[in-house]
């Protein structure tokens, strides 16, 4: 696109608002703002709990990646995101990730990988996590980070709760549109996501760092992660985050953390 094209897009961009949407409380606005990066990227309404999708389409979208087919499975997804999510895995491997990224020599990196492979399984079990799952994320990170790291926050975030909290809002839009949960239940889940995010992050910028790194961390944990695709994805979401952190019409600038 080039620099001029990027600048033009930055200034011509506008957030999508749904006409005649029900008025929101400040708490509901703050809850929706957790998913504002998704809303910005997909041009979803920032003032309403909807994807503007018909029930059949919304149900199809959550069936694939989430395995949600009804109210019970929607509630199970809420339990996973609010009680566990990816932040639990991240907390187990974070000390090793920091050592690996800070290694000055290849031999030091290899030493961290070997020690992590030995120690992480027991640490994972102590936290009630599946050891092989945690090791997959550790391996994915150490095999991918040097190709992706230039696009990520300079320091490892203390938490990636922002990633889990933002997804609560995103799936809530789909659950409501699909008819799997009523708006009242979705808002209650989002209120818990706000509590989670505020407990783990100190500002919208800090929240965004947790979201962006958490999303990349999730992608690195997939089988055969594509470093170029992850780097491009991080860049896309960072562009939308920069808008949210700077524009006067952004929910992140209108609402106190």
PyMOL commands that set and color helices and strands:
alter all, ss='L'
color gray80, all
select helices_A, chain A and resi 2-12+26-33+36-42+55-66+71-83+87-102+106-126+131-151+161-178+183-200+204-220+227-246+251-254
alter helices_A, ss='H'
color red, helices_A
deselect
rebuild
show_as cartoon
